[in-house]
Structure formats: structure tokens, C-alpha cells
Amino acid sequence: MCRSLIVVLIVRLFIGVHSQQIHAQERGTIAERARRFESYIEDAAQKYGVNPRLLWVIAYLETRFDPDQKSRKGASGLMQFMPLTASRYGLENPSDPIAAIDAAARYVRDLAIRFGNRADLVLAAYNSGEATVEAYLLGRTIKAGSRTINPKRLVTGGIPPYRETREYVSRGLQLLRNYREENLRVMPTASKQARIEYKRERSQPSGLVRQSIRTGINTGMIEEEEEKTQRFKVKLSIHFGNQH
């Protein structure tokens, strides 16, 4: 009996050590993928006047920097563009990570202008769609094909009462705070040219109601560790500014 207990303890210890090794390997893999694209994220963010850390956070939340991801709902590529949104931003191949980053920076810029430069609403809109955020921001009911958004005309401040979106926004804001991002404004200034481009793009026919773009990838234990932010510091893989 005593010998069996010792065996069980040894096995558990081995599993625990092995689990920690897997966590470290997963984190390293994510960090390595992130570094491949960080310079492009920084360039696109500067080009369109948006916060590079927010763009980085979106790429992390969407695919953990894996440009080969495709969701069951039709989103694809590093930034998980749905076909309608990709078409709207002239993104012919969402699986091209550089082009996707550029399109995502423009999209984030437009969302910032539309939603008062608020990072929480930009994250919510990226996940659930602009019209969905607007419906819950203004307390409106919107029909989208066979789908009815906000039938009870709830006013939630813009964050839809969807568990997925709320978790997406919460994780995104927490990551930004981990980077000591005290100012959660998406754009330092909404330039006149940015507003002109935004108005021109909005005048074009587009599908504003966007399905959820979460990839549903099986990140296994990395997801479990993400909930424990003190154990998993994603910011360690960022080289923006003086972050270490």
C-alpha cells in the first residue's frame, strides 16, 4: 500500500513537471511566432495612427500569431478576417499575414473613429461586429438576415452580453494593462484624413453584422494558464518600446 502510494506520487510529480515543460514550449512557440510579425504590426500601426499594442493583442487573441488558422465560421488568416470584411478592405488573401495586418490596422482605425476611440468597444466590435456593438450601445434592435440583434433593446454600454465577446474584451484589456498601457485610447489623434477615408469606406456596401471570429483553436493548457495572468506574462514576448 505504501509502495503504491509512492508510485502514484512519483507519477503525479512526473506529470506535473511534464505539464510545465509543455507550457514553456507553447509559450516559446507563441513568442517566436509573435516576433516574426511584430515589426509589421508596428509599421502598420504607425501608418494608420493606431496603437501597436492593441493590434498585437488582437493578433494574439485571434490566432496566437498563427497565419494558417481557419475557423469553422469562415474566418481565416492571422487576423481572422471574415470574407465580407476582407472584401471591404481589399484583402484578397486573408492568409497573407502582412496584408492581413495592414487591413486589420485600417479596420481598427475605422472602429476607433466609429466608437469614440475606446479600446473596449474596438475589441468588442472586432469580435462580434460593429452593428452588434452599436445595437447594445444605443439600445436598438437590428435585423441581420434571420438573426435579431438585441431584441430586448438592452443598453449595455456597447459590450454585447455574449460570454465569448465579454471574455475577449476582458482578456484584451488585461493584456493592455499588463503592458502598462494606461491610456486605453486606440488612436492618439483621429486625423482628418483618417476620417475622410473612413467615411468613404462606409459609403460602400458592406456587411456590418459580422459573425464571431474566434477561431476555436485548441490551445489546451495554454488557455488554462492564460486565466492565471500572474503565471503567464504574454508581455514578455513584446519588443515594442522599452517593454521587456
C-alpha positions in Angstrom: 0.0 0.0 0.0 2.8 2.4 1.0 4.8 1.4 -2.1 1.7 2.0 -4.3 1.3 5.4 -2.8 4.9 6.3 -3.6 4.4 5.2 -7.2 1.3 7.4 -7.5 3.1 10.4 -6.1 6.1 9.8 -8.5 3.7 9.6 -11.5 1.9 12.8 -10.4 5.2 14.6 -10.0 6.3 13.4 -13.4 3.1 14.6 -15.0 3.4 18.0 -13.3 6.9 18.5 -14.5 6.0 17.4 -18.0 3.0 19.7 -18.0 5.2 22.7 -17.0 7.6 21.8 -19.9 4.7 21.8 -22.3 3.5 25.2 -21.1 7.0 26.6 -21.6 7.2 25.1 -25.1 3.8 26.5 -26.0 4.8 30.0 -24.7 8.0 29.9 -26.5 6.3 28.9 -29.7 3.8 31.8 -29.4 6.6 34.2 -28.6 8.6 33.1 -31.6 5.6 33.5 -33.9 4.9 36.9 -32.4 8.4 38.2 -33.1 8.0 37.2 -36.8 5.2 39.8 -37.2 5.9 42.5 -34.6 7.8 44.7 -37.0 4.9 44.6 -39.5 2.4 45.3 -36.7 4.5 48.3 -35.6 4.8 49.6 -39.2 1.0 49.2 -40.0 0.1 50.8 -36.7 2.3 53.8 -37.3 1.0 54.0 -40.9 -2.6 54.3 -39.8 -2.1 56.0 -36.5 -3.3 53.2 -34.2 -1.9 51.7 -31.0 0.5 48.9 -32.0 0.0 47.1 -28.7 -3.7 46.9 -29.3 -3.1 45.5 -32.8 -0.7 43.0 -31.2 -3.3 42.0 -28.6 -5.9 41.3 -31.3 -3.5 39.1 -33.3 -2.7 37.2 -30.0 -6.4 36.8 -29.1 -7.4 35.7 -32.6 -4.8 33.1 -33.6 -1.8 33.3 -31.2 0.0 34.6 -34.3 -0.7 31.5 -36.4 -1.4 32.8 -40.0 -2.7 29.3 -41.1 -5.7 29.3 -38.8 -9.2 28.9 -40.2 -12.3 29.0 -38.1 -15.4 26.9 -38.5 -17.4 30.1 -39.0 -15.4 31.2 -42.1 -12.7 33.5 -40.7 -9.2 32.9 -41.8 -5.6 34.1 -41.5 -3.5 35.8 -38.8 -6.2 38.4 -38.1 -9.2 36.1 -38.7 -11.0 38.1 -41.4 -14.4 37.1 -42.5 -14.9 37.1 -46.3 -17.2 40.2 -46.3 -14.8 42.2 -44.1 -11.8 41.1 -46.1 -13.5 42.2 -49.3 -14.4 45.5 -47.7 -10.8 46.3 -47.0 -9.4 44.9 -50.3 -7.8 41.9 -48.6 -7.7 39.4 -51.4 -5.9 36.7 -49.4 -6.5 36.8 -45.6 -3.8 34.1 -45.2 -1.2 36.6 -46.3 -0.1 37.8 -42.8 1.5 41.0 -43.9 -1.6 42.1 -46.0 -3.9 41.0 -43.2 -2.0 43.1 -40.6 -2.3 46.1 -42.9 -6.0 45.6 -43.4 -6.6 45.0 -39.6 -4.8 48.3 -38.8 -7.2 50.1 -41.2 -10.1 48.2 -39.6 -9.1 49.1 -36.1 -8.6 52.8 -37.2 -12.2 52.8 -38.5 -13.6 51.2 -35.4 -11.7 53.7 -33.3 -13.3 56.6 -35.1 -16.7 55.0 -35.0 -16.6 54.1 -31.3 -15.1 57.2 -29.7 -11.5 55.9 -29.6 -12.4 53.3 -26.9 -10.3 50.2 -26.8 -13.0 48.1 -25.2 -15.6 48.8 -27.9 -13.0 48.3 -30.7 -12.2 44.9 -29.2 -15.9 44.1 -28.9 -16.6 45.1 -32.5 -13.7 43.1 -33.8 -15.1 40.1 -32.2 -18.8 40.5 -32.6 -19.3 43.1 -35.3 -19.8 46.8 -35.5 -23.6 46.7 -35.8 -23.8 44.4 -32.7 -21.8 46.9 -30.6 -23.9 49.8 -31.9 -27.1 47.9 -31.1 -26.1 47.5 -27.4 -24.5 50.9 -27.2 -27.7 52.7 -28.3 -30.3 50.1 -27.2 -31.5 49.3 -30.7 -32.9 46.1 -32.3 -31.2 45.2 -35.6 -32.3 42.6 -38.1 -29.5 40.7 -39.8 -31.0 38.2 -42.2 -32.7 35.6 -40.0 -30.9 36.9 -36.9 -32.2 39.6 -34.5 -29.6 41.5 -32.5 -30.7 43.0 -29.2 -34.4 42.1 -29.3 -34.9 43.5 -25.8 -33.2 46.7 -26.7 -30.8 46.5 -23.8 -28.3 49.2 -23.2 -25.0 47.7 -22.0 -22.6 50.4 -22.8 -21.7 48.7 -26.1 -20.3 45.4 -24.9 -22.8 42.7 -26.1 -23.9 40.3 -23.4 -22.2 37.4 -25.1 -19.9 35.4 -23.0 -17.4 35.0 -25.8 -17.2 38.7 -26.5 -17.1 39.7 -22.9 -14.2 37.3 -22.3 -12.5 38.6 -25.4 -12.7 42.2 -24.3 -11.7 41.4 -20.7 -8.6 39.5 -21.8 -7.7 42.1 -24.3 -7.9 44.9 -21.8 -6.0 42.9 -19.2 -3.2 42.3 -21.6 -3.0 46.0 -22.4 -2.8 46.8 -18.7 -0.1 44.2 -18.3 1.9 46.3 -20.9 1.4 49.3 -18.6 -0.9 50.8 -21.2 -2.5 53.3 -19.0 -4.2 55.2 -21.9 -6.7 52.9 -23.5 -7.3 55.2 -26.4 -6.9 53.4 -29.7 -5.6 56.4 -31.7 -3.6 59.2 -30.3 -5.4 61.5 -32.7 -8.1 60.8 -35.2 -6.7 62.7 -38.2 -8.8 64.5 -40.7 -7.5 62.1 -43.5 -8.4 59.1 -41.4 -12.0 60.4 -41.0 -12.2 61.1 -44.8 -11.1 57.5 -45.6 -13.5 56.1 -43.0 -16.5 58.0 -44.5 -15.6 56.9 -48.0 -15.3 53.3 -47.0 -18.6 53.4 -45.0 -20.3 54.7 -48.1 -19.6 51.5 -49.9 -22.0 48.5 -49.5 -20.7 46.3 -46.7 -21.8 43.6 -44.3 -21.6 45.3 -41.0 -23.0 42.4 -39.0 -20.1 40.1 -38.6 -20.2 36.7 -37.1 -17.9 35.8 -34.2 -14.4 35.5 -35.4 -13.0 33.4 -32.6 -11.0 30.6 -34.1 -11.9 27.9 -31.6 -8.3 26.6 -31.9 -7.4 24.0 -29.3 -4.8 25.8 -27.2 -5.0 23.2 -24.5 -3.2 24.1 -21.3 -2.1 27.5 -22.6 -5.7 28.6 -22.3 -5.8 27.3 -18.8 -2.7 29.2 -17.9 -3.9 32.4 -19.6 -6.6 32.7 -16.9 -3.8 32.9 -14.4 -2.1 36.1 -15.6 0.5 36.1 -12.9 1.9 32.8 -14.2 1.7 33.6 -17.9 3.0 37.0 -18.9 2.5 37.4 -22.6 4.1 40.8 -22.5 7.5 39.1 -22.2 7.4 38.4 -25.9 6.8 42.0 -27.0 9.6 44.3 -28.0 7.6 47.5 -28.6 9.1 50.5 -26.9 11.0 49.6 -23.7 8.9 46.6 -22.7 11.0 43.6 -21.6 
